[in-house]
Amino acid sequence: MSFFNFQTDKKVKICVIGDMMLDHYINGSCDRISPEAPVQIVDVSGETYSLGGAGNVLKNLQAFGCEGSIISISGNDDISRSDRRD
């Protein structure tokens, strides 16, 4: 049963306007709490990055078969500058 009733002969076109984000997930296990503060000590086993914010919306629309485009702006910080050197 489909919740969306898209016509099969037409491609749905949607433009997403919003903030682009990069989500950073750190995976691991926690076996203890720090004795200095009430924080977890995590044994990191991996990390992943994925689109967040408006980028996630666009990714989900494309998964439904929509033709999507996005309008967003970039900040003026070290991370968003194209001339950044690592």
Secondary structure as GFF3:
##gff-version 3
##sequence-region A 1 86
A	DSSP	beta_strand	13	17	.	.	.	ID=ss1
A	DSSP	beta_strand	20	33	.	.	.	ID=ss2
A	DSSP	beta_strand	40	53	.	.	.	ID=ss3
A	DSSP	alpha_helix	54	63	.	.	.	ID=ss4
A	DSSP	beta_strand	67	71	.	.	.	ID=ss5
###
